[in-house]
């Protein structure tokens, strides 16, 4: 697990492209046979990929977190974007097909990740946040989620929003997590853009062709910056940063949020004339 530290917004006004990428872009998420995580001091979110191959994998961060086991004081959201697999929680096994999700409550001691076929491994994308209460574990099948439909082709942002860890689906302390699919011909994930002054966010972009690139915009509204991402890379968006992106083709992304509340639409919208 690597660590990323928090930044003041005035700092990034002087950042080079390399410095911006070093602090806010995570280029490697899924490595077969490995757990690859990032700990950001922005609201202490842990995110990344667990990609079991021949052998099952688990997350061991007791020394790093000062606890006896990973979820002693944390909750966990999981979405599988790879082949079929399963997650074993304190002896109970949950089958995880592609795009199935799982919410895991605080206090779960044993968490094992498995792939059904090592040649087509599961790719478990995880978000974990500190938790103060234990809520029940909930399996979330994508086939049972009725997506929210937003945007339109005329503004290049027709998309379906699948809510996984969300008050409409299950209880959580502060974690929210979901998946958004853009329709063919659409490239903007949101515009006009907004900030989440009370919550941070992490984006994982995937379902992209090798030559497709996402331009993830960040920074304060009056002095924006951008990151260029390819398939299966992630961007950290602090609470003071705008949250928006576009790409050279349609794509899918997983959003994970944590902070002061779990109100999905708690956003500070930015007028177009305020963008610079």
C-alpha positions as CSV (number, residue, x, y, z in Angstrom):
1,X,0.0,0.0,0.0
2,X,1.3,3.4,-0.9
3,X,0.4,6.6,0.9
4,X,-0.7,10.0,-0.6
5,X,-0.8,13.1,1.6
6,X,-3.3,15.9,1.6
7,X,-2.7,19.1,-0.4
8,X,-3.7,22.7,0.1
9,X,-5.4,24.0,-3.1
10,X,-2.9,26.9,-3.4
11,X,-0.1,24.3,-3.8
12,X,-1.3,22.8,-7.0
13,X,-1.4,26.2,-8.7
14,X,2.4,25.8,-9.0
15,X,2.4,22.1,-9.8
16,X,4.0,20.7,-12.9
17,X,2.1,18.0,-14.8
18,X,4.4,15.4,-13.2
19,X,3.8,16.7,-9.7
20,X,0.0,16.7,-10.3
21,X,0.1,13.1,-11.5
22,X,2.3,12.0,-8.6
23,X,-0.1,13.3,-6.0
24,X,-3.5,12.7,-7.5
25,X,-3.3,9.9,-10.2
26,X,-3.0,6.2,-9.4
27,X,-1.7,4.5,-12.5
28,X,-1.6,0.9,-11.3
29,X,-4.8,-0.7,-9.7
30,X,-5.0,-4.3,-10.8
31,X,-2.0,-6.7,-10.8
32,X,-2.7,-10.4,-11.1
33,X,-2.0,-12.2,-7.9
34,X,-1.6,-9.0,-5.9
35,X,-3.3,-6.5,-3.6
36,X,-2.5,-3.0,-4.8
37,X,-3.9,-0.2,-2.5
38,X,-3.5,3.5,-2.0
39,X,-4.1,5.3,1.4
40,X,-5.0,8.9,0.9
41,X,-4.9,11.3,3.9
42,X,-7.9,13.1,2.3
43,X,-10.6,11.7,4.7
44,X,-8.4,8.6,5.1
45,X,-9.9,6.7,2.2
46,X,-8.2,3.4,1.2
47,X,-8.8,2.3,-2.4
48,X,-7.4,0.0,-5.0
49,X,-7.5,-3.4,-6.5
50,X,-7.4,-7.0,-5.3
51,X,-6.8,-9.4,-8.2
52,X,-6.6,-13.1,-7.1
53,X,-5.2,-15.6,-9.6
54,X,-4.3,-19.1,-8.6
55,X,-4.5,-18.4,-4.9
56,X,-6.9,-16.4,-2.7
57,X,-5.8,-13.0,-1.4
58,X,-6.5,-11.1,1.8
59,X,-5.8,-7.5,3.0
60,X,-3.4,-7.3,6.0
61,X,-2.9,-3.8,7.3
62,X,-2.8,-4.3,11.0
63,X,0.5,-2.5,11.6
64,X,-0.2,0.2,9.1
65,X,-3.5,1.1,10.6
66,X,-2.7,0.3,14.3
67,X,-5.4,-2.3,14.6
68,X,-5.6,-6.1,15.0
69,X,-7.2,-6.6,11.6
70,X,-8.1,-4.5,8.6
71,X,-11.8,-3.9,9.3
72,X,-11.6,-3.5,13.0
73,X,-12.4,0.2,12.7
74,X,-13.4,0.4,9.0
75,X,-16.2,-0.4,6.6
76,X,-15.6,-1.7,3.0
77,X,-17.3,-1.4,-0.4
78,X,-16.4,-3.8,-3.2
79,X,-17.3,-3.9,-6.9
80,X,-16.0,-6.7,-9.2
81,X,-15.1,-5.4,-12.7
82,X,-13.4,-8.6,-13.9
83,X,-14.2,-12.3,-14.2
84,X,-16.3,-14.3,-11.8
85,X,-15.1,-14.6,-8.3
86,X,-16.1,-14.7,-4.7
87,X,-15.5,-13.0,-1.3
88,X,-15.4,-14.9,1.9
89,X,-16.3,-13.0,5.1
90,X,-15.7,-14.7,8.4
91,X,-16.5,-18.1,6.7
92,X,-19.5,-16.9,4.6
93,X,-18.9,-17.0,0.8
94,X,-20.5,-14.5,-1.5
95,X,-20.4,-15.1,-5.3
96,X,-19.4,-12.1,-7.2
97,X,-20.1,-11.9,-10.9
98,X,-18.9,-9.1,-13.1
99,X,-20.2,-5.7,-11.7
100,X,-21.7,-7.2,-8.6
101,X,-21.0,-5.3,-5.4
102,X,-20.7,-6.0,-1.7
103,X,-20.9,-3.8,1.4
104,X,-18.9,-5.1,4.4
105,X,-19.5,-3.7,7.9
106,X,-17.0,-2.8,10.5
107,X,-15.8,-5.7,12.7
108,X,-15.5,-8.3,10.0
109,X,-12.2,-10.1,10.8
110,X,-11.5,-12.4,7.8
111,X,-11.9,-11.2,4.3
112,X,-10.7,-13.4,1.5
113,X,-10.9,-12.8,-2.3
114,X,-11.0,-15.6,-4.9
115,X,-11.2,-15.9,-8.7
116,X,-13.3,-18.7,-10.3
117,X,-10.9,-18.9,-13.3
118,X,-7.3,-17.7,-12.9
119,X,-7.1,-17.1,-16.7
120,X,-10.0,-14.7,-16.3
121,X,-9.4,-13.3,-12.8
122,X,-11.9,-11.3,-10.8
123,X,-10.9,-7.6,-10.4
124,X,-12.2,-6.5,-7.0
125,X,-12.1,-2.7,-6.7
126,X,-12.4,-1.6,-3.1
127,X,-13.1,1.6,-1.2
128,X,-12.7,1.6,2.6
129,X,-13.3,4.4,5.1
130,X,-13.2,4.7,8.9
131,X,-16.4,3.6,10.6
132,X,-18.0,4.2,14.0
133,X,-20.8,1.7,13.9
134,X,-21.4,-1.8,12.5
135,X,-24.0,-2.1,9.8
136,X,-25.0,-5.4,8.2
137,X,-23.1,-6.9,5.2
138,X,-25.2,-6.6,2.0
139,X,-24.6,-8.3,-1.3
140,X,-25.5,-6.0,-4.2
141,X,-26.3,-7.7,-7.6
142,X,-26.1,-5.3,-10.5
143,X,-29.1,-7.0,-12.1
144,X,-31.2,-5.9,-9.1
145,X,-30.2,-2.3,-9.3
146,X,-32.6,0.1,-11.2
147,X,-30.2,2.7,-12.5
148,X,-30.9,6.5,-12.5
149,X,-30.9,7.8,-16.1
150,X,-29.3,11.2,-16.5
151,X,-28.2,13.6,-19.2
152,X,-28.9,13.4,-22.9
153,X,-27.0,12.8,-26.2
154,X,-27.4,16.4,-27.2
155,X,-25.1,17.4,-24.4
156,X,-22.9,14.3,-24.7
157,X,-23.6,13.1,-21.2
158,X,-26.3,10.4,-21.5
159,X,-25.5,8.0,-18.7
160,X,-26.9,5.4,-16.2
161,X,-26.0,5.7,-12.6
162,X,-26.0,2.5,-10.5
163,X,-26.0,3.1,-6.7
164,X,-24.3,0.4,-4.7
165,X,-23.3,1.6,-1.2
166,X,-26.1,4.2,-0.9
167,X,-29.0,4.9,1.6
168,X,-31.4,3.6,-1.1
169,X,-29.6,0.2,-1.0
170,X,-27.9,-0.3,2.4
171,X,-26.8,1.5,5.5
172,X,-23.2,2.7,5.9
173,X,-21.3,5.1,8.2
174,X,-19.8,7.4,5.7
175,X,-19.0,5.4,2.6
176,X,-20.9,5.9,-0.7
177,X,-20.0,3.9,-3.8
178,X,-21.5,3.5,-7.2
179,X,-20.9,2.9,-10.9
180,X,-21.8,5.2,-13.9
181,X,-22.0,4.0,-17.5
182,X,-21.9,6.5,-20.3
183,X,-23.9,5.7,-23.5
184,X,-22.1,5.4,-26.9
185,X,-21.7,9.0,-28.2
186,X,-21.5,10.5,-24.7
187,X,-18.2,11.5,-23.0
188,X,-18.9,14.0,-20.2
189,X,-19.5,12.5,-16.8
190,X,-21.0,15.7,-15.5
191,X,-21.1,19.3,-16.8
192,X,-21.8,21.9,-15.5
193,X,-19.4,20.7,-12.8
194,X,-19.5,20.9,-9.0
195,X,-17.5,20.6,-5.9
196,X,-18.1,18.4,-2.8
197,X,-16.9,20.8,-0.1
198,X,-18.1,18.3,2.6
199,X,-16.9,15.1,0.9
200,X,-13.9,13.8,-1.1
201,X,-14.2,11.5,-4.0
202,X,-12.1,8.9,-5.9
203,X,-12.8,7.9,-9.5
204,X,-11.8,4.7,-11.2
205,X,-12.2,4.8,-15.0
206,X,-12.5,1.6,-16.9
207,X,-14.2,-0.3,-19.8
208,X,-11.9,1.8,-22.1
209,X,-10.2,0.8,-25.3
210,X,-6.3,0.9,-25.2
211,X,-6.2,4.3,-27.1
212,X,-9.1,5.9,-25.2
213,X,-8.1,8.7,-22.8
214,X,-10.1,10.4,-20.1
215,X,-9.4,14.1,-19.2
216,X,-10.2,14.3,-15.5
217,X,-10.6,18.0,-14.5
218,X,-9.7,19.1,-11.0
219,X,-8.6,22.2,-9.1
220,X,-10.6,25.2,-7.9
221,X,-13.2,26.4,-10.3
222,X,-11.4,29.6,-11.2
223,X,-8.0,27.8,-11.8
224,X,-8.6,24.4,-13.2
225,X,-6.1,21.6,-13.9
226,X,-6.4,18.2,-15.5
227,X,-5.1,14.6,-15.4
228,X,-5.0,12.3,-18.5
229,X,-5.9,8.7,-17.6
230,X,-6.1,5.5,-19.5
231,X,-8.0,2.3,-18.8
232,X,-8.2,1.1,-15.1
233,X,-6.6,4.1,-13.6
234,X,-7.9,6.3,-10.7
235,X,-8.0,9.9,-9.7
236,X,-8.2,11.4,-6.2
237,X,-10.5,14.4,-6.0
238,X,-10.3,16.4,-2.8
239,X,-13.3,18.2,-1.4
240,X,-12.2,21.6,-2.7
241,X,-11.7,20.3,-6.2
242,X,-14.2,20.3,-9.1
243,X,-15.4,16.9,-10.1
244,X,-15.9,16.4,-13.8
245,X,-14.3,14.7,-16.8
246,X,-14.5,14.0,-20.5
247,X,-12.9,11.4,-22.8
248,X,-12.2,10.5,-26.4
249,X,-15.0,7.8,-26.3
250,X,-17.6,6.5,-23.8
251,X,-16.4,4.8,-20.7
252,X,-17.5,3.5,-17.3
253,X,-16.4,4.8,-13.9
254,X,-16.8,3.9,-10.2
255,X,-17.2,6.8,-7.8
256,X,-16.5,6.5,-4.1
257,X,-17.2,9.2,-1.6
258,X,-16.7,9.8,2.1
259,X,-16.9,12.8,4.5
260,X,-19.4,14.7,6.6
261,X,-22.6,13.0,5.2
262,X,-24.1,10.4,2.9
263,X,-26.4,12.7,0.9
264,X,-25.6,11.9,-2.7
265,X,-26.8,15.2,-4.1
266,X,-25.0,17.4,-1.6
267,X,-23.1,19.3,-4.2
268,X,-22.0,22.9,-4.7
269,X,-22.8,23.6,-8.3
270,X,-20.5,25.8,-10.4
271,X,-21.8,28.2,-12.9
272,X,-20.2,28.0,-16.4
273,X,-19.1,31.6,-16.3
274,X,-17.1,30.8,-13.1
275,X,-14.9,28.3,-14.7
276,X,-11.4,29.3,-15.7
